[in-house]
Amino acid sequence: MNYALSLLKEIIKKRKLVWDLGKADFRKRFVGSYFGIVWMFIQPVVTIVIYAVIFGIGFKSPPPVPGVSYVIWLVPGIVPWFFFGEALNGITGCLQEYSYLVKKVVFKVEILPMIKLISCLLVHGFFVLIMMIMYLVAGRMPMLSWIQVIYYSFAASMLALGLGYFTSSVNVFFKDMSQIVGICLQFGIWMAPIMYHESMFTNRLPWIEPLFKINPFYYIVTGYKDSMITGNWFWERPKLTIYYWVFTLLVFGVGLKMFKKLRPHFSDVL
């Protein structure tokens, strides 16, 4: 607990440095690229188009929400997943990427995952804006609940950061960790109701519904869709909210504990 509080104080104290390094990391991605920032959007947009064609046209999946097209229903689920996956991947490899900072005695390495998180949040901000523009173009009127996306983005950030503290510290000694994270993310996208509605399974297998809700990302996906489509608020899902934050704080605590335990050996290995 004291370690977490000291880290929070350090981040607040050096918030300008963290913010500047986060922006620098964001810009660094596109240095030397002819199309620059355009590449940031190409893969996610192509992915959305592929899923929309396969599920919306190929499988002729009925709209999970009456009066809402499949694409409009899909986007609020897949946008936070892109962010979460990118953030977890980036944080996992951040100690190797910034090894020159890890070796500096005066630099507090605990802020490196925050730098990657901020960089990914900047990208996520662009996608949230595009998502809202898409909704307006589709003729959906803005709702007050759209602002709730900020809360769910914060919730997803905390989960990614907690997991990232664990994976990044282990990755220094066990390089296969980054590959394991990538494989888990490939499975993870199908474990949450992003491309499909959980009713496809729960209508036939009612016992499977709790299994969906055990997945913490279920809370994020349904939260984004609640915010953008139905207008529901997070306090309308009290049990899910409590479960998510208990789980996330536990993960955060375990991740920080592992990071603290392995931190003295980072510079020797890197």
CYANA upper distance limits for C-alpha pairs under 8 A (distance plus 0.5 A):
  1 MET  CA      5 LEU  CA      6.75
  2 ASN  CA      6 SER  CA      6.59
  3 TYR  CA      7 LEU  CA      6.66
  4 ALA  CA      8 LEU  CA      6.71
  4 ALA  CA    256 LEU  CA      7.97
  5 LEU  CA      9 LYS  CA      6.74
  6 SER  CA     10 GLU  CA      6.64
  7 LEU  CA     11 ILE  CA      6.70
  7 LEU  CA    110 GLU  CA      7.82
  8 LEU  CA     12 ILE  CA      6.74
  9 LYS  CA     13 LYS  CA      6.48
 10 GLU  CA     14 LYS  CA      6.52
 11 ILE  CA     15 ARG  CA      5.90
 11 ILE  CA     18 VAL  CA      7.76
 11 ILE  CA    111 ILE  CA      7.37
 14 LYS  CA     18 VAL  CA      6.73
 15 ARG  CA     19 TRP  CA      6.48
 16 LYS  CA     20 ASP  CA      6.55
 17 LEU  CA     21 LEU  CA      6.56
 18 VAL  CA     22 GLY  CA      6.54
 18 VAL  CA    111 ILE  CA      7.60
 18 VAL  CA    114 MET  CA      7.71
 18 VAL  CA    115 ILE  CA      6.41
 19 TRP  CA     23 LYS  CA      6.75
 19 TRP  CA    115 ILE  CA      7.69
 19 TRP  CA    118 ILE  CA      7.70
 20 ASP  CA     24 ALA  CA      6.63
 21 LEU  CA     25 ASP  CA      6.59
 21 LEU  CA    115 ILE  CA      6.56
 22 GLY  CA     26 PHE  CA      6.79
 22 GLY  CA    114 MET  CA      8.25
 22 GLY  CA    115 ILE  CA      4.94
 22 GLY  CA    116 LYS  CA      6.80
 22 GLY  CA    117 LEU  CA      8.14
 22 GLY  CA    118 ILE  CA      5.71
 22 GLY  CA    119 SER  CA      5.41
 23 LYS  CA     27 ARG  CA      6.79
 23 LYS  CA    118 ILE  CA      7.97
 23 LYS  CA    119 SER  CA      6.57
 24 ALA  CA     28 LYS  CA      6.50
 25 ASP  CA     29 ARG  CA      7.20
 25 ASP  CA    115 ILE  CA      7.88
 25 ASP  CA    116 LYS  CA      7.61
 25 ASP  CA    119 SER  CA      6.48
 26 PHE  CA     30 PHE  CA      8.36
 26 PHE  CA    119 SER  CA      5.32
 26 PHE  CA    120 CYS  CA      7.95
 26 PHE  CA    122 LEU  CA      7.93
 26 PHE  CA    123 VAL  CA      8.40
 27 ARG  CA     31 VAL  CA      7.29
 30 PHE  CA     36 GLY  CA      5.38
 30 PHE  CA     37 ILE  CA      6.58
 31 VAL  CA     36 GLY  CA      7.52
 32 GLY  CA     36 GLY  CA      8.05
 35 PHE  CA     39 TRP  CA      7.04
 36 GLY  CA     40 MET  CA      8.48
 37 ILE  CA     41 PHE  CA      8.10
 38 VAL  CA     42 ILE  CA      7.19
 39 TRP  CA     43 GLN  CA      7.75
 40 MET  CA     44 PRO  CA      8.37
 40 MET  CA    123 VAL  CA      8.21
 41 PHE  CA     45 VAL  CA      6.52
 42 ILE  CA     46 VAL  CA      6.55
 43 GLN  CA     47 THR  CA      6.58
 44 PRO  CA     48 ILE  CA      6.69
 44 PRO  CA     82 PHE  CA      7.89
 45 VAL  CA     49 VAL  CA      6.73
 46 VAL  CA     50 ILE  CA      6.67
 47 THR  CA     51 TYR  CA      6.77
 48 ILE  CA     52 ALA  CA      6.48
 48 ILE  CA     71 VAL  CA      8.39
 48 ILE  CA     74 LEU  CA      8.43
 48 ILE  CA     75 VAL  CA      7.86
 48 ILE  CA     78 ILE  CA      8.31
 49 VAL  CA     53 VAL  CA      6.59
 50 ILE  CA     54 ILE  CA      6.61
 51 TYR  CA     55 PHE  CA      6.32
 51 TYR  CA     56 GLY  CA      8.02
 51 TYR  CA    195 MET  CA      7.74
 52 ALA  CA     56 GLY  CA      5.48
 52 ALA  CA     57 ILE  CA      7.48
 52 ALA  CA     70 TYR  CA      7.46
 52 ALA  CA     71 VAL  CA      6.43
 52 ALA  CA     74 LEU  CA      8.31
 53 VAL  CA     57 ILE  CA      5.47
 53 VAL  CA     58 GLY  CA      6.55
 54 ILE  CA     58 GLY  CA      5.10
 54 ILE  CA     59 PHE  CA      6.63
 55 PHE  CA     59 PHE  CA      5.36
 55 PHE  CA     60 LYS  CA      6.59
 55 PHE  CA     61 SER  CA      6.15
 55 PHE  CA    195 MET  CA      8.14
 56 GLY  CA     60 LYS  CA      5.53
 56 GLY  CA     61 SER  CA      5.80
 56 GLY  CA     62 PRO  CA      8.06
 56 GLY  CA     70 TYR  CA      6.37
 56 GLY  CA     71 VAL  CA      8.08
 57 ILE  CA     61 SER  CA      7.83
 61 SER  CA     70 TYR  CA      8.27
 62 PRO  CA     70 TYR  CA      8.07
 63 PRO  CA     67 GLY  CA      7.99
 63 PRO  CA     68 VAL  CA      6.71
 63 PRO  CA     69 SER  CA      6.29
 63 PRO  CA     70 TYR  CA      5.81
 63 PRO  CA     73 TRP  CA      8.17
 64 PRO  CA     68 VAL  CA      8.22
 64 PRO  CA     70 TYR  CA      7.95
 64 PRO  CA     73 TRP  CA      7.97
 64 PRO  CA    197 HIS  CA      6.70
 65 VAL  CA     73 TRP  CA      7.99
 68 VAL  CA     72 ILE  CA      6.86
 68 VAL  CA     73 TRP  CA      6.98
 69 SER  CA     73 TRP  CA      6.79
 70 TYR  CA     74 LEU  CA      6.46
 71 VAL  CA     75 VAL  CA      6.63
 72 ILE  CA     76 PRO  CA      8.02
 72 ILE  CA    135 TYR  CA      7.60
 73 TRP  CA     77 GLY  CA      8.01
 73 TRP  CA    225 LYS  CA      7.70
 73 TRP  CA    229 ILE  CA      8.01
 74 LEU  CA     78 ILE  CA      6.84
 74 LEU  CA    194 ILE  CA      7.03
 74 LEU  CA    195 MET  CA      6.64
 75 VAL  CA     79 VAL  CA      6.42
 75 VAL  CA    131 MET  CA      7.50
 76 PRO  CA     80 PRO  CA      7.57
 76 PRO  CA    131 MET  CA      7.93
 76 PRO  CA    221 VAL  CA      7.67
 76 PRO  CA    224 TYR  CA      5.96
 76 PRO  CA    225 LYS  CA      5.94
 76 PRO  CA    228 MET  CA      7.45
 77 GLY  CA     81 TRP  CA      7.31
 77 GLY  CA    193 PRO  CA      8.30
 77 GLY  CA    194 ILE  CA      5.47
 77 GLY  CA    195 MET  CA      8.15
 77 GLY  CA    221 VAL  CA      5.39
 77 GLY  CA    222 THR  CA      7.87
 77 GLY  CA    224 TYR  CA      7.00
 77 GLY  CA    225 LYS  CA      7.03
 78 ILE  CA     82 PHE  CA      6.73
 78 ILE  CA    194 ILE  CA      6.56
 78 ILE  CA    195 MET  CA      8.26
 78 ILE  CA    221 VAL  CA      8.35
 79 VAL  CA     83 PHE  CA      7.04
 79 VAL  CA    124 HIS  CA      8.15
 79 VAL  CA    127 PHE  CA      7.31
 79 VAL  CA    128 VAL  CA      7.81
 80 PRO  CA     84 PHE  CA      6.56
 80 PRO  CA    124 HIS  CA      8.21
 80 PRO  CA    153 SER  CA      7.77
 80 PRO  CA    156 ALA  CA      8.09
 80 PRO  CA    220 ILE  CA      7.95
 80 PRO  CA    221 VAL  CA      7.67
 80 PRO  CA    224 TYR  CA      8.30
 81 TRP  CA     85 GLY  CA      6.42
 81 TRP  CA    189 ILE  CA      7.81
 81 TRP  CA    221 VAL  CA      8.46
 82 PHE  CA     86 GLU  CA      6.52
 83 PHE  CA     87 ALA  CA      6.46
 83 PHE  CA    120 CYS  CA      7.02
 83 PHE  CA    121 LEU  CA      7.78
 83 PHE  CA    123 VAL  CA      8.32
 83 PHE  CA    124 HIS  CA      6.30
 84 PHE  CA     88 LEU  CA      6.57
 84 PHE  CA    156 ALA  CA      7.00
 84 PHE  CA    157 SER  CA      7.70
 84 PHE  CA    160 ALA  CA      6.67
 85 GLY  CA     89 ASN  CA      6.58
 85 GLY  CA    185 LEU  CA      6.99
 86 GLU  CA     90 GLY  CA      6.48
 86 GLU  CA    120 CYS  CA      7.27
 87 ALA  CA     91 ILE  CA      6.48
 87 ALA  CA    116 LYS  CA      7.26
 87 ALA  CA    117 LEU  CA      6.20
 87 ALA  CA    120 CYS  CA      6.20
 87 ALA  CA    157 SER  CA      8.45
 87 ALA  CA    160 ALA  CA      6.92
 87 ALA  CA    161 LEU  CA      8.44
 88 LEU  CA     92 THR  CA      6.51
 88 LEU  CA    160 ALA  CA      5.90
 88 LEU  CA    161 LEU  CA      7.77
 88 LEU  CA    163 LEU  CA      7.77
 88 LEU  CA    164 GLY  CA      6.14
 88 LEU  CA    181 VAL  CA      8.36
 89 ASN  CA     93 GLY  CA      7.21
 89 ASN  CA    178 SER  CA      7.52
 89 ASN  CA    181 VAL  CA      7.49
 89 ASN  CA    182 GLY  CA      7.62
 90 GLY  CA     94 CYS  CA      6.57
 90 GLY  CA    116 LYS  CA      6.55
 90 GLY  CA    117 LEU  CA      8.34
 91 ILE  CA     95 LEU  CA      8.45
 91 ILE  CA    112 LEU  CA      8.36
 91 ILE  CA    113 PRO  CA      5.57
 91 ILE  CA    116 LYS  CA      6.27
 91 ILE  CA    117 LEU  CA      7.58
 91 ILE  CA    161 LEU  CA      8.00
 91 ILE  CA    164 GLY  CA      5.83
 91 ILE  CA    165 TYR  CA      8.03
 91 ILE  CA    167 THR  CA      8.43
 91 ILE  CA    168 SER  CA      6.69
 92 THR  CA    164 GLY  CA      6.01
 92 THR  CA    165 TYR  CA      8.09
 92 THR  CA    167 THR  CA      5.77
 92 THR  CA    168 SER  CA      4.48
 92 THR  CA    169 SER  CA      8.26
 92 THR  CA    171 ASN  CA      7.22
 92 THR  CA    177 MET  CA      8.42
 92 THR  CA    178 SER  CA      6.78
 93 GLY  CA     97 GLU  CA      6.80
 93 GLY  CA    168 SER  CA      6.44
 93 GLY  CA    171 ASN  CA      7.61
 93 GLY  CA    178 SER  CA      7.43
 94 CYS  CA     98 TYR  CA      6.49
 94 CYS  CA    112 LEU  CA      7.07
 94 CYS  CA    113 PRO  CA      6.98
 94 CYS  CA    116 LYS  CA      7.59
 94 CYS  CA    168 SER  CA      7.30
 95 LEU  CA     99 SER  CA      6.03
 95 LEU  CA    102 VAL  CA      7.33
 95 LEU  CA    109 VAL  CA      8.48
 95 LEU  CA    112 LEU  CA      7.64
 95 LEU  CA    168 SER  CA      7.10
 95 LEU  CA    169 SER  CA      8.22
 95 LEU  CA    172 VAL  CA      7.64
 96 GLN  CA    172 VAL  CA      7.54
 96 GLN  CA    270 LEU  CA      7.52
 98 TYR  CA    102 VAL  CA      7.02
 98 TYR  CA    112 LEU  CA      8.25
 99 SER  CA    103 LYS  CA      6.82
 99 SER  CA    267 SER  CA      8.22
 99 SER  CA    270 LEU  CA      6.84
100 TYR  CA    104 LYS  CA      7.40
101 LEU  CA    107 PHE  CA      6.98
101 LEU  CA    109 VAL  CA      7.86
102 VAL  CA    107 PHE  CA      7.40
102 VAL  CA    108 LYS  CA      8.34
102 VAL  CA    109 VAL  CA      6.23
102 VAL  CA    266 PHE  CA      7.62
102 VAL  CA    267 SER  CA      6.59
103 LYS  CA    266 PHE  CA      8.35
103 LYS  CA    267 SER  CA      5.44
103 LYS  CA    270 LEU  CA      8.37
110 GLU  CA    114 MET  CA      8.27
111 ILE  CA    115 ILE  CA      6.96
112 LEU  CA    116 LYS  CA      7.17
113 PRO  CA    117 LEU  CA      6.69
113 PRO  CA    161 LEU  CA      7.39
113 PRO  CA    164 GLY  CA      7.54
113 PRO  CA    165 TYR  CA      7.51
114 MET  CA    118 ILE  CA      6.63
114 MET  CA    161 LEU  CA      7.99
115 ILE  CA    119 SER  CA      6.84
116 LYS  CA    120 CYS  CA      6.77
117 LEU  CA    121 LEU  CA      6.58
117 LEU  CA    157 SER  CA      7.70
117 LEU  CA    161 LEU  CA      7.81
118 ILE  CA    122 LEU  CA      6.79
119 SER  CA    123 VAL  CA      7.27
120 CYS  CA    124 HIS  CA      6.62
121 LEU  CA    125 GLY  CA      6.51
122 LEU  CA    126 PHE  CA      7.25
123 VAL  CA    127 PHE  CA      7.17
124 HIS  CA    128 VAL  CA      6.67
125 GLY  CA    129 LEU  CA      6.75
126 PHE  CA    130 ILE  CA      6.76
127 PHE  CA    131 MET  CA      6.51
128 VAL  CA    132 MET  CA      6.76
129 LEU  CA    133 ILE  CA      6.75
130 ILE  CA    134 MET  CA      6.55
131 MET  CA    135 TYR  CA      6.83
132 MET  CA    136 LEU  CA      6.82
133 ILE  CA    137 VAL  CA      6.65
134 MET  CA    138 ALA  CA      6.61
135 TYR  CA    139 GLY  CA      6.97
135 TYR  CA    140 ARG  CA      5.91
135 TYR  CA    141 MET  CA      8.22
136 LEU  CA    140 ARG  CA      5.75
136 LEU  CA    141 MET  CA      6.86
136 LEU  CA    142 PRO  CA      7.78
142 PRO  CA    146 TRP  CA      7.66
143 MET  CA    228 MET  CA      8.05
143 MET  CA    231 GLY  CA      7.33
144 LEU  CA    231 GLY  CA      8.17
145 SER  CA    149 VAL  CA      8.32
145 SER  CA    227 SER  CA      5.44
145 SER  CA    228 MET  CA      7.38
145 SER  CA    231 GLY  CA      5.81
145 SER  CA    232 ASN  CA      7.50
145 SER  CA    233 TRP  CA      7.31
146 TRP  CA    227 SER  CA      5.64
146 TRP  CA    228 MET  CA      5.95
146 TRP  CA    231 GLY  CA      8.16
147 ILE  CA    151 TYR  CA      8.42
147 ILE  CA    227 SER  CA      8.14
148 GLN  CA    152 TYR  CA      7.13
148 GLN  CA    224 TYR  CA      8.47
148 GLN  CA    227 SER  CA      6.49
148 GLN  CA    233 TRP  CA      8.02
149 VAL  CA    153 SER  CA      6.45
149 VAL  CA    223 GLY  CA      8.37
149 VAL  CA    224 TYR  CA      6.62
149 VAL  CA    227 SER  CA      6.97
150 ILE  CA    154 PHE  CA      6.75
151 TYR  CA    155 ALA  CA      6.75
152 TYR  CA    156 ALA  CA      6.62
152 TYR  CA    220 ILE  CA      6.55
152 TYR  CA    223 GLY  CA      7.13
152 TYR  CA    224 TYR  CA      7.36
153 SER  CA    157 SER  CA      6.58
154 PHE  CA    158 MET  CA      6.78
155 ALA  CA    159 LEU  CA      7.03
155 ALA  CA    220 ILE  CA      7.98
156 ALA  CA    160 ALA  CA      6.66
156 ALA  CA    217 PHE  CA      8.34
156 ALA  CA    220 ILE  CA      7.17
157 SER  CA    161 LEU  CA      6.44
158 MET  CA    162 GLY  CA      6.51
158 MET  CA    248 THR  CA      7.50
158 MET  CA    252 PHE  CA      8.04
159 LEU  CA    163 LEU  CA      6.69
159 LEU  CA    248 THR  CA      5.93
159 LEU  CA    251 VAL  CA      7.90
159 LEU  CA    252 PHE  CA      7.67
160 ALA  CA    164 GLY  CA      6.24
161 LEU  CA    165 TYR  CA      6.61
161 LEU  CA    252 PHE  CA      7.74
162 GLY  CA    166 PHE  CA      7.37
162 GLY  CA    248 THR  CA      7.67
162 GLY  CA    249 LEU  CA      8.26
162 GLY  CA    251 VAL  CA      6.07
162 GLY  CA    252 PHE  CA      4.31
162 GLY  CA    253 GLY  CA      7.77
162 GLY  CA    254 VAL  CA      8.27
162 GLY  CA    255 GLY  CA      5.89
162 GLY  CA    256 LEU  CA      7.64
163 LEU  CA    167 THR  CA      6.73
163 LEU  CA    251 VAL  CA      6.90
163 LEU  CA    252 PHE  CA      7.20
163 LEU  CA    255 GLY  CA      6.51
164 GLY  CA    168 SER  CA      6.12
164 GLY  CA    255 GLY  CA      7.73
165 TYR  CA    169 SER  CA      6.71
165 TYR  CA    252 PHE  CA      8.19
165 TYR  CA    255 GLY  CA      5.35
165 TYR  CA    256 LEU  CA      6.36
165 TYR  CA    258 MET  CA      8.06
165 TYR  CA    259 PHE  CA      6.41
166 PHE  CA    170 VAL  CA      6.81
166 PHE  CA    254 VAL  CA      7.76
166 PHE  CA    255 GLY  CA      4.59
166 PHE  CA    256 LEU  CA      7.31
166 PHE  CA    258 MET  CA      6.39
166 PHE  CA    259 PHE  CA      6.63
167 THR  CA    171 ASN  CA      6.32
167 THR  CA    177 MET  CA      7.13
167 THR  CA    178 SER  CA      8.16
167 THR  CA    181 VAL  CA      8.46
167 THR  CA    255 GLY  CA      8.31
168 SER  CA    172 VAL  CA      7.20
168 SER  CA    259 PHE  CA      8.44
169 SER  CA    173 PHE  CA      8.15
169 SER  CA    258 MET  CA      7.49
169 SER  CA    259 PHE  CA      5.78
169 SER  CA    262 LEU  CA      6.98
169 SER  CA    263 ARG  CA      7.79
170 VAL  CA    174 PHE  CA      6.33
170 VAL  CA    175 LYS  CA      8.47
170 VAL  CA    177 MET  CA      7.48
170 VAL  CA    262 LEU  CA      8.37
171 ASN  CA    175 LYS  CA      5.45
171 ASN  CA    176 ASP  CA      7.49
171 ASN  CA    177 MET  CA      5.67
171 ASN  CA    178 SER  CA      7.09
172 VAL  CA    266 PHE  CA      7.35
172 VAL  CA    269 VAL  CA      7.61
172 VAL  CA    270 LEU  CA      7.69
173 PHE  CA    269 VAL  CA      7.72
175 LYS  CA    179 GLN  CA      8.48
176 ASP  CA    180 ILE  CA      6.81
177 MET  CA    181 VAL  CA      6.65
178 SER  CA    182 GLY  CA      6.80
179 GLN  CA    183 ILE  CA      6.82
180 ILE  CA    184 CYS  CA      6.62
181 VAL  CA    185 LEU  CA      6.65
182 GLY  CA    186 GLN  CA      6.88
183 ILE  CA    187 PHE  CA      6.97
184 CYS  CA    188 GLY  CA      6.33
185 LEU  CA    189 ILE  CA      6.81
186 GLN  CA    190 TRP  CA      8.06
187 PHE  CA    191 MET  CA      7.05
188 GLY  CA    192 ALA  CA      7.20
189 ILE  CA    194 ILE  CA      7.47
190 TRP  CA    194 ILE  CA      7.75
190 TRP  CA    195 MET  CA      8.17
191 MET  CA    212 PHE  CA      7.76
191 MET  CA    215 ASN  CA      7.93
192 ALA  CA    212 PHE  CA      7.21
192 ALA  CA    215 ASN  CA      7.51
192 ALA  CA    217 PHE  CA      6.99
192 ALA  CA    218 TYR  CA      5.93
192 ALA  CA    221 VAL  CA      7.97
193 PRO  CA    197 HIS  CA      5.91
193 PRO  CA    198 GLU  CA      6.21
193 PRO  CA    212 PHE  CA      8.41
193 PRO  CA    218 TYR  CA      7.38
193 PRO  CA    221 VAL  CA      7.76
194 ILE  CA    221 VAL  CA      7.25
196 TYR  CA    200 MET  CA      7.86
198 GLU  CA    202 THR  CA      6.63
198 GLU  CA    209 GLU  CA      8.03
198 GLU  CA    212 PHE  CA      8.15
199 SER  CA    203 ASN  CA      5.86
200 MET  CA    204 ARG  CA      7.96
201 PHE  CA    205 LEU  CA      6.19
201 PHE  CA    206 PRO  CA      8.04
201 PHE  CA    208 ILE  CA      7.74
202 THR  CA    206 PRO  CA      4.98
202 THR  CA    207 TRP  CA      7.64
202 THR  CA    208 ILE  CA      6.53
202 THR  CA    209 GLU  CA      6.22
205 LEU  CA    209 GLU  CA      8.38
207 TRP  CA    211 LEU  CA      8.46
208 ILE  CA    212 PHE  CA      7.29
209 GLU  CA    213 LYS  CA      7.17
210 PRO  CA    214 ILE  CA      6.74
211 LEU  CA    215 ASN  CA      7.56
212 PHE  CA    218 TYR  CA      7.20
213 LYS  CA    218 TYR  CA      6.35
213 LYS  CA    219 TYR  CA      7.84
213 LYS  CA    240 LEU  CA      8.12
214 ILE  CA    218 TYR  CA      8.22
215 ASN  CA    219 TYR  CA      8.35
216 PRO  CA    220 ILE  CA      7.86
216 PRO  CA    244 TYR  CA      6.29
216 PRO  CA    247 PHE  CA      8.06
217 PHE  CA    221 VAL  CA      6.73
218 TYR  CA    222 THR  CA      6.54
219 TYR  CA    223 GLY  CA      6.32
219 TYR  CA    240 LEU  CA      7.08
219 TYR  CA    241 THR  CA      7.90
219 TYR  CA    244 TYR  CA      7.47
220 ILE  CA    224 TYR  CA      6.68
221 VAL  CA    225 LYS  CA      6.85
222 THR  CA    226 ASP  CA      6.37
223 GLY  CA    227 SER  CA      6.55
223 GLY  CA    233 TRP  CA      8.39
223 GLY  CA    234 PHE  CA      7.27
224 TYR  CA    228 MET  CA      6.61
225 LYS  CA    229 ILE  CA      5.97
225 LYS  CA    230 THR  CA      7.49
226 ASP  CA    230 THR  CA      5.45
226 ASP  CA    231 GLY  CA      5.93
226 ASP  CA    232 ASN  CA      5.49
226 ASP  CA    233 TRP  CA      7.46
227 SER  CA    231 GLY  CA      5.56
227 SER  CA    232 ASN  CA      6.54
227 SER  CA    233 TRP  CA      7.32
232 ASN  CA    236 GLU  CA      7.35
233 TRP  CA    237 ARG  CA      8.24
234 PHE  CA    238 PRO  CA      7.76
234 PHE  CA    241 THR  CA      7.50
235 TRP  CA    241 THR  CA      7.79
237 ARG  CA    241 THR  CA      6.61
238 PRO  CA    242 ILE  CA      6.65
239 LYS  CA    243 TYR  CA      6.57
240 LEU  CA    244 TYR  CA      6.44
241 THR  CA    245 TRP  CA      6.82
242 ILE  CA    246 VAL  CA      6.62
243 TYR  CA    247 PHE  CA      6.55
244 TYR  CA    248 THR  CA      6.47
245 TRP  CA    249 LEU  CA      6.37
246 VAL  CA    250 LEU  CA      6.68
247 PHE  CA    251 VAL  CA      6.70
248 THR  CA    252 PHE  CA      6.49
249 LEU  CA    253 GLY  CA      6.55
250 LEU  CA    254 VAL  CA      6.72
251 VAL  CA    255 GLY  CA      6.46
252 PHE  CA    256 LEU  CA      6.60
253 GLY  CA    257 LYS  CA      6.59
254 VAL  CA    258 MET  CA      6.71
255 GLY  CA    259 PHE  CA      6.66
256 LEU  CA    260 LYS  CA      6.52
257 LYS  CA    261 LYS  CA      6.65
258 MET  CA    262 LEU  CA      6.73
259 PHE  CA    263 ARG  CA      6.23
260 LYS  CA    264 PRO  CA      8.28
262 LEU  CA    266 PHE  CA      7.31
265 HIS  CA    269 VAL  CA      6.95
266 PHE  CA    270 LEU  CA      6.52
